[in-house]
Amino acid sequence: MRFDKLPSSIKQVMVVTIIISTITGGLVGGVIGIIAAGWSTSNIWPHISQSLGLLQQEQGQVESNNNDKRDQIVVEDSAAIDVVQSATGSVVSIIVTQDLSELYNRTGPITPFDDFFFFGSPFFQQPPPPAGGSGKREIGGGTGFIITTDGVIITNRHVVDEQAAEYSVILNDGTRHEAEVLARDTLNDIAVIKIEADNLPVLDLGDSESIQIGQTVIAIGNSLGEFSNTVTKGVVSGINRRVVAGDSSGFSEVIEEAIQTDAAINPGNSGGPLLDLFGKVIGVNTAVSREGQLIGFAIPINEVKSVIESVQEYGRIVRPFLGVRYMLLNEEIAIANDIQDIDHGALIVSGDLRSELAIVPGSPADKAGLVENNIILEVNGEKITQVKGLAKLLAKYKPSDSVKLLVYQKGEKNEIEVVLVERE
């Protein structure tokens, strides 16, 4: 039907409908165009999303995430603060005092921190030459921590290694006590000393086997031999490190299975505790690399527990002794020695010096017929690996214990029984 033949009432309705549709369509199109342009420039979208209630939702999510992060930081900081507050009373400063006449009878200057991995303490102060010939003076300092209420303290052996020196301990409250050296460990850089006191706060010993790379740790020590209870915080950077620490006198020591941390360890920190966020001791700070930034090392506390038990039981450190010098086998060492069939074990080797024999004469290993280039694979059925080295496996036993070694010799695996003796 043609438009001009429609009734006038219908014509009016259709015209009005067309006009309204045109206006509405234009408005909707314009709004959509503005929204699209605003979205692309991000200028108008906040106003639109705010009117629709979307911005508040997004802001709420961002604020919630930020609050979660802040809460996480606060929780970790609170844990660290709690650990420090509870532990500092059990951390002590150790002062080394010696007669200057004995000190200057040595040959050469006293500079104990010359090697790549140098001992972190004691912080020796070079005193001026004595005018009158003698006189006692404080020449160094280190750190220790209390493990029994009656004054037994753990520190590094090199802190208290000078037989002619006198040692004293300063507690957190400033009181000073004379210290007696109960034992010096010839295997690890550990010493046990004691003061006469009662009701002292102690630190709990943790489990160094359970530590993880990346976990937060706290070191407390007598930094630079001057600033007591200095606190540093970091993470476990590595485990089972083999570190050679030494001094300028030519003395060096291998620290097996050390804990590596980036918590700053300074001269004077030696002997101090490395703590987890539960306040438990997981290591004893002992060495730091001068060449690297924030590379410190600690002896795992599980290695120290046997020392403590031995001193408490025997009054001295009693360790089993096999009598071999070795290195743990890895791919690099295996290739260098043309070893193809074995991927684990302790390769018996001599050192660079003529005195560094592969087998100690008269030792249990010597009596059992072990020789250089033999590879000890197992101790009583337990494999020797990078994680469980020979020293760690032997530490489970006592002198006079008989153990069976699985040994790779001349292309064959043989089981050899040895009787351990006490390390002299």
SULMOLIN-V642530 format. One record per run of one state. SS is the DSSP state (A for helix, B for strand, O for the rest). FROM is the first residue (numbers start at 1). LEN is the number of residues. If there is no record, write none. Layout:
ss=SS from=FROM len=LEN
ss=SS from=FROM len=LEN
This chain:
ss=O from=1 len=2
ss=A from=3 len=3
ss=O from=6 len=2
ss=A from=8 len=34
ss=O from=42 len=3
ss=A from=45 len=7
ss=O from=52 len=2
ss=A from=54 len=37
ss=B from=91 len=9
ss=A from=100 len=4
ss=O from=104 len=13
ss=B from=117 len=3
ss=O from=120 len=16
ss=B from=136 len=11
ss=O from=147 len=5
ss=B from=152 len=4
ss=O from=156 len=1
ss=A from=157 len=3
ss=O from=160 len=6
ss=B from=166 len=5
ss=O from=171 len=5
ss=B from=176 len=9
ss=O from=185 len=6
ss=B from=191 len=4
ss=O from=195 len=10
ss=B from=205 len=1
ss=O from=206 len=2
ss=A from=208 len=3
ss=O from=211 len=5
ss=B from=216 len=8
ss=O from=224 len=3
ss=B from=227 len=20
ss=O from=247 len=5
ss=B from=252 len=10
ss=O from=262 len=11
ss=B from=273 len=3
ss=O from=276 len=5
ss=B from=281 len=9
ss=O from=290 len=6
ss=B from=296 len=5
ss=A from=301 len=14
ss=O from=315 len=5
ss=B from=320 len=2
ss=O from=322 len=2
ss=B from=324 len=1
ss=O from=325 len=1
ss=B from=326 len=3
ss=O from=329 len=2
ss=A from=331 len=6
ss=O from=337 len=9
ss=B from=346 len=3
ss=O from=349 len=10
ss=B from=359 len=1
ss=O from=360 len=4
ss=A from=364 len=4
ss=O from=368 len=7
ss=B from=375 len=5
ss=O from=380 len=2
ss=B from=382 len=2
ss=O from=384 len=6
ss=A from=390 len=5
ss=O from=395 len=7
ss=B from=402 len=8
ss=O from=410 len=2
ss=B from=412 len=8
ss=O from=420 len=1
ss=B from=421 len=2
ss=O from=423 len=2
